[in-house]
């Protein structure tokens, strides 16, 4: 190989060689990060123990760059001292923006214009965290002027672009021009660009200079690219990052999300498990941990909710009187028998706090109930069989001499999926009444059971008949597919208890969206019945696929999940870890739950739709076949 001026000759071919530099814009104050940037600029922020600037300089040091230009401003002296102490071996030059507090990144870039015309440039904003492969993607692109972009996701903010089939950028979308009806066509700029020196000299910088003179220095450099596009063409190609990880950190929430995205596999799993939801912030994550109905609500119902969004957002919800009326209408029971809650969790807390004496609990189970009690008030029953199965005779035999004041039955149980038919539960009601025991039945998953709509205890006649004995809890999130609304009910014919509980909860414990959902549900009840029937068919298919995988024992279930014993030698924790780190699938590792034999390995898998379930079974086959 021989270099001749700007050309490289290689085996008789002539290849154009371009010198490359990186420019990092690091002048901003990062006000939205509060105390995290009180004394340092954003790139000094640590994510999982590593500062953003250290991560970025390490990534850039692996590339063939002539130099790195850093535009500083806020706390610039601190940043320069830090870099000089830790990255002295790199060729780094600095440009100072003395008016960082009243300008934006357009002015920071303008200050670095002399460097931009000297050689090709990788332009980066300093508040980014990303996979190193993104930089290599930019450098390896044959296009000399590219904007790295990512398909729009709900967490995106800032500049968007629209591109054509040849990846030409046809429009830059400002915040003001953003239209949610067009999001399927939007790409978010990653805030990493590659500019050629001649593009900078002949096209971009002349417009940048004119833009600043006309509209001022408190703007964004992407605006210049937008102007170029509107006039003719920006000359930029969009370069999709195709699933590579990146995140822009503007506030504390962004910081926590970035920590989860770029944590070690073990740390990421722990962060996800501690989050208890909010997984829409991780758009590639497939959630097999939390339990919903994959087939309800249907689009038409969602569209009706959307149509009333403005009104619901700006209006106060009704109080308990109206909402208990709606909840009664929803389930076909009397208003004075029911109390709606901000999710079942609110009602579980209220119910358990007013309970007295000892409570009988069958393990493994949904632990929100016993966790609300001191340990000495919980009387635990552990079925002695490999499927954790039990019926009312087992319960009556075990608790006959245990002197419990209340008995909890989660039906179907969670995580085992064990189901007790209504006829048996009514027999249990009689047994409990004879002993003065309150029977608490949580039937959050009963609609998924075979003939589930005929198995509910939410019937006026039953609630009245067993008013001194029976309390029924039901989460609307689980089977109705609306966990974001936070809805649940508690029902009993004991109207004095219900009235007392209604006084204990907040006056507006249900928001307007949840209230409106209950108001319109009746129009879509037929869709719900169809959705549950479709679900039961999918559950059978999924069960068959899981049973065909060597190394898994599937426990029969009448709910929207399967408890599975892992018998292949891999631990449940390691299986959960590999599914998350290699396949972006989150499952429930049951190793921390009570009621499982020591050393056993169990996971709970939600039942989702056909495509998601197929993705899960494929991932399990891949992992367990190589274990």
VEXDRENTI-313390 format. One line per field, with one value per residue (C-alpha): residue in three letters; y, z, x; residue number from 1. Coordinates in steps of 0.05 Angstrom, whole numbers, padded with zeros to 5 digits. Last residue first. Layout:
r ALA	... .
py Y	... .
pz Z	... .
px X	... .
k NUM	... .
end
This chain:
r UNK	UNK	UNK	UNK	UNK	UNK	UNK	UNK	UNK	UNK	UNK	UNK	UNK	UNK	UNK	UNK	UNK	UNK	UNK	UNK	UNK	UNK	UNK	UNK	UNK	UNK	UNK	UNK	UNK	UNK	UNK	UNK	UNK	UNK	UNK	UNK	UNK	UNK	UNK	UNK	UNK	UNK	UNK	UNK	UNK	UNK	UNK	UNK	UNK	UNK	UNK	UNK	UNK	UNK	UNK	UNK	UNK	UNK	UNK	UNK	UNK	UNK	UNK	UNK	UNK	UNK	UNK	UNK	UNK	UNK	UNK	UNK	UNK	UNK	UNK	UNK	UNK	UNK	UNK	UNK	UNK	UNK	UNK	UNK	UNK	UNK	UNK	UNK	UNK	UNK	UNK	UNK	UNK	UNK	UNK	UNK	UNK	UNK	UNK	UNK	UNK	UNK	UNK	UNK	UNK	UNK	UNK	UNK	UNK	UNK	UNK	UNK	UNK	UNK	UNK	UNK	UNK	UNK	UNK	UNK	UNK	UNK	UNK	UNK	UNK	UNK	UNK	UNK	UNK	UNK	UNK	UNK	UNK	UNK	UNK	UNK	UNK	UNK	UNK	UNK	UNK	UNK	UNK	UNK	UNK	UNK	UNK	UNK	UNK	UNK	UNK	UNK	UNK	UNK	UNK	UNK	UNK	UNK	UNK	UNK	UNK	UNK	UNK	UNK	UNK	UNK	UNK	UNK	UNK	UNK	UNK	UNK	UNK	UNK	UNK	UNK	UNK	UNK	UNK	UNK	UNK	UNK	UNK	UNK	UNK	UNK	UNK	UNK	UNK	UNK	UNK	UNK	UNK	UNK	UNK	UNK	UNK	UNK	UNK	UNK	UNK	UNK	UNK	UNK	UNK	UNK	UNK	UNK	UNK	UNK	UNK	UNK	UNK	UNK	UNK	UNK	UNK	UNK	UNK	UNK	UNK	UNK	UNK	UNK	UNK	UNK	UNK	UNK	UNK	UNK	UNK	UNK	UNK	UNK	UNK	UNK	UNK	UNK	UNK	UNK	UNK	UNK	UNK	UNK	UNK	UNK	UNK	UNK	UNK	UNK	UNK	UNK	UNK	UNK	UNK	UNK	UNK	UNK	UNK	UNK	UNK	UNK	UNK	UNK	UNK	UNK	UNK	UNK	UNK	UNK	UNK	UNK	UNK	UNK	UNK	UNK	UNK	UNK	UNK	UNK	UNK	UNK	UNK	UNK	UNK	UNK	UNK	UNK	UNK	UNK	UNK	UNK	UNK	UNK	UNK	UNK	UNK	UNK	UNK	UNK	UNK	UNK	UNK	UNK	UNK	UNK	UNK	UNK	UNK	UNK	UNK	UNK	UNK	UNK	UNK	UNK	UNK	UNK	UNK	UNK	UNK	UNK	UNK	UNK	UNK	UNK	UNK	UNK	UNK	UNK	UNK	UNK	UNK	UNK	UNK	UNK	UNK	UNK	UNK	UNK	UNK	UNK	UNK	UNK	UNK	UNK	UNK	UNK	UNK	UNK	UNK	UNK	UNK	UNK	UNK	UNK	UNK	UNK	UNK	UNK	UNK	UNK	UNK	UNK	UNK	UNK	UNK	UNK	UNK	UNK	UNK	UNK	UNK	UNK	UNK	UNK	UNK	UNK	UNK	UNK	UNK	UNK	UNK	UNK	UNK	UNK	UNK	UNK	UNK	UNK	UNK	UNK	UNK	UNK	UNK	UNK	UNK	UNK	UNK	UNK	UNK	UNK	UNK	UNK	UNK	UNK	UNK	UNK	UNK	UNK	UNK	UNK	UNK	UNK	UNK	UNK	UNK	UNK	UNK	UNK	UNK	UNK	UNK	UNK	UNK	UNK	UNK	UNK	UNK	UNK	UNK	UNK	UNK	UNK	UNK	UNK	UNK	UNK	UNK	UNK	UNK	UNK	UNK	UNK	UNK	UNK	UNK	UNK	UNK	UNK	UNK	UNK	UNK	UNK	UNK	UNK	UNK	UNK	UNK	UNK	UNK	UNK	UNK	UNK	UNK	UNK	UNK	UNK	UNK	UNK	UNK	UNK	UNK	UNK	UNK	UNK	UNK	UNK	UNK	UNK	UNK	UNK	UNK	UNK	UNK	UNK	UNK	UNK	UNK	UNK	UNK	UNK	UNK	UNK	UNK	UNK	UNK	UNK	UNK	UNK	UNK	UNK	UNK	UNK	UNK	UNK	UNK	UNK	UNK	UNK	UNK	UNK	UNK	UNK	UNK	UNK	UNK	UNK	UNK	UNK	UNK	UNK	UNK	UNK	UNK	UNK	UNK	UNK	UNK	UNK	UNK	UNK	UNK	UNK	UNK	UNK	UNK	UNK	UNK	UNK	UNK	UNK	UNK	UNK	UNK	UNK	UNK	UNK	UNK	UNK	UNK	UNK	UNK	UNK	UNK	UNK	UNK	UNK	UNK	UNK	UNK	UNK	UNK	UNK	UNK	UNK	UNK	UNK	UNK	UNK	UNK	UNK	UNK	UNK	UNK	UNK	UNK	UNK	UNK	UNK	UNK	UNK	UNK	UNK	UNK	UNK	UNK	UNK	UNK	UNK	UNK	UNK	UNK	UNK	UNK	UNK	UNK	UNK	UNK	UNK	UNK	UNK	UNK	UNK	UNK	UNK	UNK	UNK	UNK	UNK	UNK	UNK	UNK	UNK	UNK	UNK	UNK	UNK	UNK	UNK	UNK	UNK	UNK	UNK	UNK	UNK	UNK .
py -00526	-00524	-00550	-00510	-00443	-00450	-00486	-00433	-00377	-00412	-00423	-00349	-00325	-00372	-00345	-00274	-00289	-00329	-00280	-00279	-00331	-00309	-00354	-00369	-00399	-00455	-00487	-00529	-00522	-00518	-00540	-00482	-00449	-00379	-00338	-00318	-00376	-00358	-00325	-00287	-00275	-00218	-00229	-00186	-00248	-00253	-00212	-00222	-00296	-00310	-00279	-00312	-00379	-00364	-00349	-00411	-00452	-00493	-00568	-00589	-00596	-00526	-00530	-00489	-00449	-00430	-00364	-00337	-00379	-00450	-00482	-00551	-00551	-00553	-00592	-00563	-00594	-00620	-00574	-00609	-00591	-00517	-00525	-00562	-00510	-00454	-00487	-00498	-00427	-00401	-00436	-00408	-00338	-00341	-00356	-00299	-00251	-00273	-00258	-00191	-00172	-00187	-00141	-00084	-00039	-00055	-00028	00045	00070	00025	00055	00125	00114	00087	00146	00195	00170	00124	00138	00206	00211	00169	00102	00094	00117	00064	00012	00028	00023	-00045	-00071	-00048	-00077	-00148	-00176	-00172	-00144	-00117	-00086	-00071	-00017	00013	00042	00021	-00052	-00052	-00123	-00145	-00209	-00183	-00109	-00114	-00145	-00182	-00192	-00230	-00230	-00286	-00302	-00259	-00239	-00311	-00310	-00237	-00246	-00310	-00278	-00217	-00257	-00241	-00312	-00326	-00397	-00387	-00336	-00384	-00441	-00465	-00416	-00350	-00312	-00337	-00298	-00243	-00290	-00272	-00308	-00286	-00332	-00302	-00357	-00363	-00439	-00458	-00401	-00427	-00497	-00468	-00423	-00483	-00517	-00454	-00460	-00532	-00513	-00455	-00499	-00496	-00480	-00488	-00440	-00451	-00378	-00352	-00391	-00394	-00379	-00345	-00374	-00337	-00362	-00315	-00321	-00382	-00432	-00484	-00546	-00554	-00515	-00576	-00619	-00562	-00539	-00609	-00621	-00554	-00575	-00574	-00576	-00554	-00594	-00636	-00657	-00642	-00579	-00528	-00494	-00432	-00399	-00325	-00283	-00296	-00267	-00198	-00184	-00144	-00192	-00246	-00213	-00186	-00256	-00285	-00358	-00416	-00430	-00435	-00380	-00384	-00318	-00309	-00259	-00195	-00165	-00089	-00081	-00140	-00109	-00040	-00068	-00115	-00058	-00014	-00073	-00090	-00030	00040	00010	-00001	-00018	-00066	-00093	-00026	-00017	-00083	-00132	-00139	-00138	-00072	-00044	-00053	-00020	00038	00048	00043	00097	00144	00141	00137	00205	00225	00241	00312	00337	00360	00293	00261	00316	00314	00238	00229	00206	00164	00122	00110	00090	00040	00010	00004	-00026	-00086	-00089	-00147	-00201	-00207	-00209	-00188	-00218	-00188	-00231	-00250	-00178	-00173	-00117	-00082	-00018	-00009	00052	00012	-00030	00014	-00048	-00074	-00034	-00080	-00139	-00096	-00069	-00139	-00165	-00106	-00117	-00189	-00174	-00118	-00050	-00011	-00010	-00009	00049	00086	00080	00107	00165	00181	00186	00233	00281	00294	00229	00208	00133	00083	00009	-00022	-00044	-00025	00038	00069	00112	00171	00203	00277	00323	00367	00370	00427	00488	00450	00400	00454	00490	00425	00415	00485	00469	00408	00457	00476	00547	00600	00634	00681	00677	00717	00720	00649	00622	00657	00627	00558	00565	00579	00524	00468	00475	00489	00482	00430	00388	00395	00371	00310	00306	00244	00253	00227	00259	00193	00227	00196	00165	00180	00145	00106	00170	00206	00210	00235	00299	00337	00405	00444	00393	00399	00348	00346	00327	00286	00251	00203	00131	00103	00085	00156	00187	00227	00258	00271	00322	00320	00267	00191	00150	00126	00097	00125	00082	00101	00149	00162	00223	00212	00252	00214	00155	00091	00073	00041	00102	00109	00035	00035	00091	00052	-00011	00025	00016	00081	00132	00204	00267	00291	00305	00275	00299	00252	00298	00298	00344	00417	00448	00424	00448	00520	00514	00496	00560	00548	00481	00513	00566	00515	00477	00530	00600	00639	00599	00573	00644	00629	00571	00545	00502	00447	00401	00327	00283	00224	00201	00252	00218	00213	00276	00318	00295	00314	00381	00397	00378	00418	00479	00472	00475	00502	00514	00462	00444	00382	00367	00297	00284	00247	00190	00117	00089	00052	00118	00140	00086	00102	00175	00162	00117	00165	00224	00188	00174	00101	00074	00047	00112	00169	00241	00279	00285	00327	00386	00389	00425	00420	00368	00310	00359	00378	00334	00381	00437	00400	00460	00450	00460	00388	00384	00330	00337	00275	00274	00238	00242	00219	00169	00159	00090	00078	00006	-00028	-00073	-00015	00058	00106	00177	00243	00257	00192	00137	00070	00000 .
pz 00562	00487	00474	00534	00507	00435	00452	00503	00452	00401	00453	00471	00399	00385	00446	00421	00351	00377	00430	00503	00558	00616	00636	00709	00727	00774	00794	00857	00906	00967	00952	00931	00978	00983	00923	00910	00862	00822	00764	00727	00654	00613	00540	00506	00471	00492	00557	00579	00561	00587	00655	00664	00648	00695	00751	00738	00743	00684	00696	00646	00695	00694	00728	00693	00722	00664	00654	00634	00683	00683	00690	00684	00706	00649	00660	00619	00601	00532	00496	00471	00534	00518	00449	00475	00529	00478	00434	00493	00516	00446	00447	00516	00492	00434	00482	00527	00469	00445	00514	00514	00446	00470	00529	00483	00491	00566	00574	00561	00632	00662	00613	00629	00703	00689	00644	00695	00752	00808	00881	00880	00952	00977	01010	01081	01072	01019	01066	01118	01066	01043	01114	01129	01063	01080	01014	00990	00932	00923	00857	00814	00767	00754	00684	00660	00674	00619	00590	00615	00647	00692	00698	00724	00789	00826	00900	00930	01004	01031	01102	01133	01066	01041	01016	00994	00955	00924	00902	00874	00833	00832	00851	00781	00752	00698	00661	00668	00627	00621	00662	00633	00665	00733	00732	00782	00825	00893	00943	01016	01063	01132	01184	01237	01240	01210	01161	01136	01122	01086	01044	01028	00998	00956	00934	00913	00869	00840	00813	00845	00799	00807	00760	00801	00802	00822	00841	00796	00843	00899	00963	01028	01094	01151	01226	01230	01288	01257	01274	01211	01169	01137	01127	01102	01053	01026	01019	00983	00929	00921	00867	00879	00815	00848	00906	00981	00981	01027	01077	01114	01174	01171	01234	01260	01196	01207	01152	01088	01056	01065	01015	00963	00961	00903	00918	00930	00982	01011	01061	01125	01161	01236	01278	01253	01184	01177	01149	01103	01070	01060	01031	00986	00963	00941	00907	00868	00825	00846	00877	00862	00921	00912	00948	00956	00880	00868	00820	00744	00738	00700	00728	00799	00780	00748	00811	00854	00809	00816	00892	00901	00870	00797	00759	00751	00680	00638	00618	00608	00560	00520	00517	00494	00424	00452	00494	00433	00394	00448	00444	00368	00374	00416	00491	00495	00458	00496	00564	00617	00664	00679	00669	00595	00576	00508	00512	00447	00466	00534	00561	00551	00609	00662	00705	00773	00768	00817	00769	00712	00754	00777	00706	00683	00739	00719	00645	00658	00654	00589	00581	00656	00669	00609	00637	00704	00671	00626	00688	00720	00661	00592	00577	00504	00493	00445	00432	00363	00336	00263	00270	00210	00166	00137	00078	00079	00019	00054	-00008	-00043	-00004	00049	00059	00068	00118	00157	00158	00187	00240	00260	00290	00345	00365	00416	00371	00332	00277	00218	00235	00263	00202	00155	00189	00190	00117	00096	00144	00115	00040	00013	00073	00113	00052	00029	00097	00097	00153	00194	00244	00314	00347	00344	00299	00311	00251	00235	00186	00238	00279	00228	00269	00328	00289	00305	00270	00335	00358	00291	00236	00188	00119	00057	00086	00032	00056	-00013	00005	00029	00096	00148	00204	00277	00323	00397	00439	00435	00491	00447	00394	00326	00283	00296	00258	00244	00199	00141	00097	00066	00043	00036	00107	00145	00189	00209	00225	00263	00306	00319	00335	00397	00428	00454	00510	00491	00532	00496	00429	00372	00304	00265	00220	00153	00151	00155	00141	00207	00247	00225	00242	00315	00341	00295	00329	00397	00367	00340	00406	00443	00469	00532	00586	00539	00528	00536	00487	00490	00436	00459	00426	00440	00411	00458	00505	00559	00569	00645	00673	00611	00609	00681	00676	00612	00644	00707	00666	00623	00681	00630	00563	00526	00452	00447	00385	00377	00331	00271	00281	00262	00313	00379	00415	00397	00440	00499	00490	00492	00554	00591	00572	00595	00663	00683	00748	00719	00683	00711	00691	00670	00601	00630	00652	00723	00788	00796	00741	00782	00829	00776	00715	00680	00682	00637	00630	00558	00531	00512	00436	00415	00348	00320	00267	00201	00145	00079	00033	-00037	-00064	-00126	-00148	-00173	-00112	-00064	-00079	-00026	-00047	-00010	-00023	-00049	00004	-00016	00000 .
px -00546	-00544	-00614	-00640	-00619	-00641	-00705	-00723	-00712	-00755	-00810	-00809	-00812	-00870	-00906	-00896	-00923	-00983	-01005	-00984	-00985	-00942	-00884	-00870	-00803	-00783	-00717	-00715	-00658	-00702	-00773	-00818	-00867	-00840	-00818	-00745	-00732	-00794	-00757	-00811	-00794	-00765	-00746	-00693	-00665	-00592	-00589	-00661	-00669	-00599	-00612	-00680	-00648	-00590	-00639	-00681	-00618	-00593	-00591	-00644	-00702	-00732	-00800	-00852	-00910	-00953	-00990	-01057	-01096	-01125	-01057	-01026	-00952	-00902	-00838	-00782	-00715	-00733	-00781	-00844	-00881	-00871	-00902	-00962	-00973	-00969	-01021	-01067	-01059	-01074	-01142	-01158	-01139	-01187	-01243	-01221	-01219	-01288	-01318	-01283	-01309	-01379	-01367	-01348	-01409	-01411	-01340	-01360	-01368	-01315	-01264	-01289	-01275	-01205	-01189	-01217	-01173	-01198	-01178	-01211	-01237	-01178	-01194	-01218	-01290	-01303	-01274	-01328	-01384	-01357	-01353	-01424	-01448	-01425	-01451	-01380	-01340	-01269	-01253	-01191	-01167	-01099	-01110	-01041	-01058	-01112	-01112	-01181	-01157	-01102	-01114	-01185	-01160	-01214	-01224	-01284	-01302	-01346	-01367	-01421	-01450	-01452	-01524	-01519	-01455	-01482	-01548	-01513	-01463	-01389	-01370	-01345	-01344	-01396	-01352	-01293	-01323	-01251	-01210	-01186	-01244	-01220	-01154	-01169	-01211	-01182	-01226	-01223	-01262	-01275	-01276	-01331	-01323	-01390	-01384	-01317	-01344	-01404	-01360	-01316	-01377	-01387	-01315	-01326	-01385	-01345	-01290	-01220	-01162	-01087	-01049	-00985	-00961	-01011	-01072	-01133	-01165	-01126	-01156	-01143	-01172	-01189	-01195	-01149	-01153	-01106	-01147	-01188	-01137	-01104	-01166	-01209	-01156	-01143	-01217	-01224	-01175	-01100	-01046	-00974	-00957	-00903	-00946	-00947	-00989	-00957	-01003	-00978	-01010	-00993	-01003	-00933	-00903	-00933	-00984	-00984	-00934	-00986	-01033	-00983	-00952	-00991	-00984	-00935	-00961	-01032	-01049	-01090	-01096	-01088	-01125	-01155	-01163	-01168	-01098	-01109	-01170	-01139	-01075	-01112	-01156	-01098	-01064	-01128	-01113	-01132	-01195	-01268	-01314	-01371	-01433	-01469	-01468	-01504	-01474	-01471	-01396	-01387	-01453	-01427	-01361	-01399	-01441	-01378	-01348	-01408	-01410	-01335	-01321	-01322	-01259	-01234	-01231	-01172	-01142	-01210	-01232	-01168	-01167	-01239	-01223	-01166	-01213	-01258	-01196	-01177	-01246	-01240	-01171	-01190	-01182	-01166	-01130	-01064	-01099	-01049	-00997	-00929	-00867	-00868	-00850	-00815	-00764	-00747	-00783	-00750	-00787	-00852	-00826	-00857	-00866	-00844	-00778	-00741	-00743	-00717	-00660	-00641	-00640	-00598	-00548	-00538	-00533	-00483	-00516	-00524	-00599	-00613	-00565	-00593	-00663	-00641	-00604	-00663	-00707	-00656	-00658	-00629	-00592	-00595	-00596	-00565	-00568	-00561	-00628	-00618	-00575	-00610	-00564	-00600	-00565	-00548	-00543	-00594	-00636	-00670	-00691	-00730	-00673	-00621	-00666	-00675	-00600	-00593	-00645	-00604	-00553	-00601	-00619	-00599	-00548	-00593	-00645	-00616	-00541	-00542	-00577	-00529	-00468	-00500	-00520	-00449	-00425	-00469	-00459	-00390	-00344	-00382	-00399	-00326	-00301	-00347	-00397	-00413	-00469	-00486	-00546	-00585	-00636	-00705	-00739	-00811	-00858	-00898	-00900	-00944	-01008	-00967	-00951	-00886	-00884	-00870	-00819	-00783	-00788	-00729	-00753	-00734	-00673	-00650	-00651	-00664	-00736	-00749	-00734	-00772	-00732	-00742	-00708	-00723	-00757	-00759	-00791	-00849	-00802	-00785	-00740	-00667	-00624	-00550	-00543	-00496	-00450	-00392	-00434	-00393	-00414	-00357	-00345	-00418	-00428	-00362	-00390	-00454	-00414	-00388	-00457	-00486	-00489	-00503	-00498	-00435	-00466	-00427	-00402	-00356	-00318	-00282	-00222	-00201	-00269	-00297	-00238	-00249	-00323	-00312	-00343	-00402	-00414	-00419	-00465	-00514	-00509	-00547	-00532	-00548	-00512	-00458	-00432	-00358	-00359	-00288	-00256	-00210	-00159	-00149	-00095	-00101	-00046	-00066	-00132	-00139	-00107	-00119	-00191	-00204	-00170	-00210	-00276	-00264	-00244	-00306	-00355	-00406	-00372	-00332	-00327	-00284	-00243	-00215	-00156	-00131	-00180	-00172	-00221	-00208	-00195	-00266	-00297	-00252	-00266	-00341	-00339	-00294	-00338	-00401	-00370	-00367	-00397	-00461	-00473	-00430	-00444	-00382	-00414	-00469	-00425	-00400	-00414	-00490	-00495	-00522	-00557	-00608	-00607	-00656	-00605	-00555	-00509	-00487	-00417	-00400	-00406	-00357	-00322	-00288	-00235	-00225	-00173	-00202	-00170	-00198	-00182	-00140	-00134	-00071	-00063	-00076	-00062	-00087	-00103	-00103	-00030	-00002	-00006	00024	00000 .
k 627	626	625	624	623	622	621	620	619	618	617	616	615	614	613	612	611	610	609	608	607	606	605	604	603	602	601	600	599	598	597	596	595	594	593	592	591	590	589	588	587	586	585	584	583	582	581	580	579	578	577	576	575	574	573	572	571	570	569	568	567	566	565	564	563	562	561	560	559	558	557	556	555	554	553	552	551	550	549	548	547	546	545	544	543	542	541	540	539	538	537	536	535	534	533	532	531	530	529	528	527	526	525	524	523	522	521	520	519	518	517	516	515	514	513	512	511	510	509	508	507	506	505	504	503	502	501	500	499	498	497	496	495	494	493	492	491	490	489	488	487	486	485	484	483	482	481	480	479	478	477	476	475	474	473	472	471	470	469	468	467	466	465	464	463	462	461	460	459	458	457	456	455	454	453	452	451	450	449	448	447	446	445	444	443	442	441	440	439	438	437	436	435	434	433	432	431	430	429	428	427	426	425	424	423	422	421	420	419	418	417	416	415	414	413	412	411	410	409	408	407	406	405	404	403	402	401	400	399	398	397	396	395	394	393	392	391	390	389	388	387	386	385	384	383	382	381	380	379	378	377	376	375	374	373	372	371	370	369	368	367	366	365	364	363	362	361	360	359	358	357	356	355	354	353	352	351	350	349	348	347	346	345	344	343	342	341	340	339	338	337	336	335	334	333	332	331	330	329	328	327	326	325	324	323	322	321	320	319	318	317	316	315	314	313	312	311	310	309	308	307	306	305	304	303	302	301	300	299	298	297	296	295	294	293	292	291	290	289	288	287	286	285	284	283	282	281	280	279	278	277	276	275	274	273	272	271	270	269	268	267	266	265	264	263	262	261	260	259	258	257	256	255	254	253	252	251	250	249	248	247	246	245	244	243	242	241	240	239	238	237	236	235	234	233	232	231	230	229	228	227	226	225	224	223	222	221	220	219	218	217	216	215	214	213	212	211	210	209	208	207	206	205	204	203	202	201	200	199	198	197	196	195	194	193	192	191	190	189	188	187	186	185	184	183	182	181	180	179	178	177	176	175	174	173	172	171	170	169	168	167	166	165	164	163	162	161	160	159	158	157	156	155	154	153	152	151	150	149	148	147	146	145	144	143	142	141	140	139	138	137	136	135	134	133	132	131	130	129	128	127	126	125	124	123	122	121	120	119	118	117	116	115	114	113	112	111	110	109	108	107	106	105	104	103	102	101	100	99	98	97	96	95	94	93	92	91	90	89	88	87	86	85	84	83	82	81	80	79	78	77	76	75	74	73	72	71	70	69	68	67	66	65	64	63	62	61	60	59	58	57	56	55	54	53	52	51	50	49	48	47	46	45	44	43	42	41	40	39	38	37	36	35	34	33	32	31	30	29	28	27	26	25	24	23	22	21	20	19	18	17	16	15	14	13	12	11	10	9	8	7	6	5	4	3	2	1 .
end
